Amino acid sequence: QVQLVESGGGVVQAGGSLRLSCVATGNVFEIRNMGWYRQAPGKQRERVALLPSSGLTTYADSVKGRCTISRNSAKDTMYLQMDRLNPEDSAVYYCNVDQLRFGKITDYWGQGTQVTVSA
């Protein structure tokens, strides 16, 4: 089992920045892909950024150039640096990892952290 806890959300004015953190605990071995997702009220959950085991990061078009996903393996922590935020970025942000163990892939999700961007 892997437990994920996000932090760093809050209320920020448009144009501001936030850095989200996601700490993984438990059996963190063999984690493959790590990513950040978000879900706004009335909308489907969408992927914001992906950090696969290959290290080739990808971003949603809506955040490209404004967000950076990174990982500190020594601290089992993943980050999402978000700059030049706008009201459309308001959502609950979730971190996600998948793990391959004994031939089975399992997805894990954090509880989410709220990001609110005021105009």
N, C-alpha and C positions, 0 to 999 in steps of 0.2 A: 504494500500500500504506500501511496505517496500522498502527502498532505500539502496543499498549496495555500498560502496566505498572502493576499495582496494588501498593499498599503500605498499611501501617497495621493489618493484622490482628494478632491475638495472643490471649493468654489474659486474660480479665477476669472478675471476680466479678459475679454477678447484681446488677443495679442500677447497674452501671458504664456507662461510655461509651467509644466508640471513634470515630475518624474515619478512614475509608478514603479513599485518594487513588488516582486513575487518571491517569497522564500519557500523553498521545497524542503520538506522533512520526511523522515521515514526511510523507506527503501528507495533511495534515489539512484541506485545503480541502473545502468542500461536505459537511461532516459534518452530518447532519440530526438524528436522534434519538440521545440518549445515555441509558444506563440502567445500573442495577445489578441483578444477578441473584444467586441463591444456590442451592446444592445441598448438601443434607445426605445423609449415607450412606443408601442405600436409597430415596431419594426423587428425584422428578423436579426438574429445575432450575425455579425459579420466579422471576418478576420481583418485585423488591423495590420499585424506584422507577424512574420514567421521566421524563426531561427532554426533551421534544420541541423541535423548532425553534420551535414556537409559544410556548414558555416555560411552558406550563400543565402543571405537574408532577402526577403521579399516584403513588399509593402502594398497596402491597398492604394489605389490611385488617389483617393481622397486625402491621404496623409503623406504621400511620397514627398520627400524633401523637407518635411516638418517633423517627422518622428524617427527615432533611432532605437532599435532593439539591441540589447546587449546582454551578456551573461558573465557572471563572476563564478566560475566553477568552484573556486575554493570556498565560497560562501553559499554555494547552492542557491544562488539568487539570480533572478532575471530582472531586467529593467526595461522600461519604455520611457524614453525621454521625448516629451511632446512640446514643441515650440509653436509660436504663432497660432495659438489655439483660437478657434472660432465657435460660435454657438452650436454649429452643426456637429461639433465634437462631443457635445454633452451626451453622456450615456453611462451605463454601468460597464466597467471594464473588467474583463476576466482573463486570468492567465490559464494556460492549458499546456499540458505536456503529455506525450505518449511514451509508453515504456514497453519494450519487448523483453519478455521473460518466458522461458520455457516454450518458445514458439508462439506465444500469444501476445497480441498488442492490446494494451489497456490505456484508455484515455482518462486523464484526471483534470478536474477543474477546481479553481478557487471559488470563494464565495462572492467575489466581485468587490469593486471599489467604485464609488460614485464620483464621476467627474461632471461638474456643472460649469459651463462657460457663459458668463453674462455679457450681453451686448454693450 
